[in-house]
Amino acid sequence: MRLNRAWIESRIPHHGRMCLLDEVIDWSAARVSCRSSTHREADNPLRAHGRLGVACGIEYAAQAMAVHGALVAGGAPAAFADLDHGAPLAGAPLAGAPAAGFLAAVRDVRFYSLRLDDVQGDLICDAARMAGDASTALYEFELRSEAALLLRGRATVVFDAGLFFASAGGARTEGELG
C-alpha cells in the first residue's frame, strides 16, 4: 500500500521542499522503500552551485528511516482510507508521533555516482533496520535509480537524544571531558 507525500510530511519533521520523499512504496516492520523525484527539481534545498551531489543521498536515506520509524510507531496505513490524498478516515485517530531522532553516524558509505541531479529516473531509497532498541537503531540503506545503484551504507539513529544522554550520565561540559 502506497503512502503519499502528505502522509510523509505529517509524520516526519521535514516539510515543504525539505521533505524529499514523494511516497512510501512498500514497508514492513523491518524495512521501508520510498520513491522520490525531487532530485531533479531546480529548487531542491540541498543543491549547491547548481548541483546535487551524491552525498545528499544520505539525507534521502535519513528521511526514509524517519518514515520507517513513524510506520512502526503506529502510523500504519490501515488508519487511512484515501492514501492518494492523505485524508484520514472520519473519526480515525492519528497515530502517535514516533520518538524524535537524529542521525548519529554513518559508516561504510559507498558512492557509485558523482551526482543525483543528472539521474533521469526516480530515486528509490531502501532502508532496513538491522538492530536496535528503544533508544537507538542501526539501519542499512541504499539509494538507486531504475538503472543503477547510487549509494549504500549504514547509519545509526539515536531517539530522544535528551533521554539518551541523561541515561548515559548526562551531557558533559568541556571541563569534564577527557
Long-range contacts (C-beta under 8 A, 24 or more apart in sequence): 1-77, 1-83, 2-83, 3-77, 3-80, 3-83, 4-83, 4-84, 4-85, 4-86, 5-86, 6-85, 6-86, 7-77, 7-80, 7-83, 7-86, 8-34, 8-63, 8-67, 10-86, 10-94, 11-66, 11-67, 11-70, 11-71, 11-75, 11-95, 11-97, 11-98, 12-63, 12-66, 12-67, 12-70, 13-66, 13-100, 14-63, 14-66, 17-41, 17-43, 17-44, 17-45, 18-45, 19-63, 20-44, 20-46, 20-59, 20-60, 20-63, 21-60, 21-63, 21-64, 21-67, 21-125, 22-122, 24-67, 24-71, 25-124, 27-67, 27-68, 27-71, 29-72, 30-128, 30-129, 31-68, 31-126, 31-127, 31-128, 31-129, 32-64, 32-65, 32-67, 32-68, 32-71, 32-126, 32-127, 33-64, 33-124, 33-125, 33-126, 34-60, 34-63, 34-64, 34-67, 34-124, 34-125, 35-122, 35-123, 35-124, 35-125, 36-60, 36-122, 36-123, 36-125, 37-122, 37-123, 39-116, 39-117, 39-119, 39-123, 40-117, 40-119, 44-117, 47-117, 51-115, 51-117, 52-115, 52-116, 52-117, 53-114, 53-115, 53-116, 54-111, 54-112, 54-113, 54-114, 54-115, 54-116, 54-150, 54-151, 55-111, 55-151, 56-116, 57-116, 57-123, 57-125, 57-143, 57-150, 57-151, 58-103, 58-106, 58-109, 58-151, 58-153, 58-155, 60-123, 60-125, 60-143, 61-125, 61-127, 61-139, 61-141, 61-142, 61-143, 61-151, 61-153, 61-155, 62-103, 62-155, 62-157, 63-125, 64-125, 64-126, 64-127, 64-141, 65-101, 65-103, 65-127, 65-137, 65-139, 65-141, 65-155, 65-157, 66-98, 66-101, 68-127, 68-129, 68-139, 69-98, 69-99, 69-101, 69-137, 69-157, 69-159, 70-95, 70-97, 70-98, 72-98, 73-97, 73-98, 73-99, 98-159, 99-134, 99-159, 99-160, 100-159, 100-160, 100-161, 101-137, 101-157, 101-158, 101-159, 101-160, 101-161, 102-157, 102-158, 102-161, 103-155, 103-156, 103-157, 104-136, 104-156, 104-157, 104-158, 105-155, 105-156, 106-153, 106-154, 106-155, 106-156, 107-153, 107-154, 107-155, 107-156, 108-152, 108-153, 108-154, 109-151, 109-152, 109-153, 109-154, 110-151, 110-152, 110-153, 111-150, 111-151, 112-148, 112-149, 112-150, 112-151, 112-152, 113-148, 113-150, 113-151, 116-150, 119-145, 119-147, 119-148, 119-150, 120-145, 120-147, 121-145, 121-146, 121-147, 122-146, 123-150, 130-154, 132-157, 134-159, 135-159, 135-160, 135-163, 135-164, 135-167, 136-164
